[in-house]
Amino acid sequence: MRTRRHIPAVYGHGFTLIEAIIVIVLTGILAAAVAVFLRAPVQAYLDVARRAELTDIADTALRRIGRDLRQALPNSIRVTAGNTAIEFIPVKTAGRYREALTNAGSGDPLDFSDPLDSSFDVIGPTVDIENGDSIVVYNLGIPGDDAYAGTNRRMESAFGTGLSVVNFSGGQFPFSSPARRFHVVGTPASYICAGGVLTRYWNYNFGVVPPAGNSGVLASHVSGCRFTYEPGVTAQNSLVTLELAITKDDETVSLVQQVHVSNVP
């Protein structure tokens, strides 16, 4: 006769429906509690990242504007359009002109009394001049001596690299520079805030009201923009104040930067 042995069950009974529901409810409660505790630090991280992004946009824009203004032709900075636009004339290079003949009677000085004079020697390092550049001497930014109006700006008639002699056309300059300094400039440039965008414009002709020429967006989401220019008591302490506010996802970052510019022509 065979003997039957009792084999114990390896697996127990499964979960009942009530037990499964209880587990689901408890898991949901724990997940909700964890989410509540994690929401604050996650939101804080997102806020910090957004503020850092907006700050970087505004700071980069203001630094670019400040760098351009420091290289602007003296007395060429002007604010227009209700303090939402700033225009200037970029300086490409500069040098000193010969004021008088040498002791031996040689050289080509810049003669401010001769309307037919059209060239002068460069004293010191040579200069590079491109086609379309202009020569400006002693720009004061006043009637009769304003580079925008062209009264002290002359077109270069011979261009190249390493020039020791500057040739120009258009007649004599109105005033001599106490430092015998001349500037080689290109066409005007400007920064304009409009429609929530800060845009840089360049390569447009003198006498043209921007926006014109080439353009590039410097910052978007602009909610506030203001430029102020204070010429100062002396030419050395002229001050430009740049204010820019960037808003995104109900978050606003406002930066203010002041730029000291030299207006010694």
Sequence and secondary structure as in RCSB ss.txt:
>XXXX:A:sequence
MRTRRHIPAVYGHGFTLIEAIIVIVLTGILAAAVAVFLRAPVQAYLDVARRAELTDIADTALRRIGRDLRQALPN
SIRVTAGNTAIEFIPVKTAGRYREALTNAGSGDPLDFSDPLDSSFDVIGPTVDIENGDSIVVYNLGIPGDDAYAG
TNRRMESAFGTGLSVVNFSGGQFPFSSPARRFHVVGTPASYICAGGVLTRYWNYNFGVVPPAGNSGVLASHVSGC
RFTYEPGVTAQNSLVTLELAITKDDETVSLVQQVHVSNVP
>XXXX:A:secstr
         SS     HHHHHHHHHHHHHHHHHHHHHHHHHHHHHHHHHHHHHHHHHHHHHHHHHHHHHHTB TT
  EEETTTTEEEE BEEEEEEE  S  TTS S    TT TT  EEEEESS EEE TT EEEES   BTTB TTTT
TTEEEESS EEEESEEEEES   SS  TT EEEEE S EEEEEETTEEEEEES  TT  SS SEEEEEESSEEEE
EEEEE  SSGGGEEEEEEEEEEETTEEEEEEEEEEE    
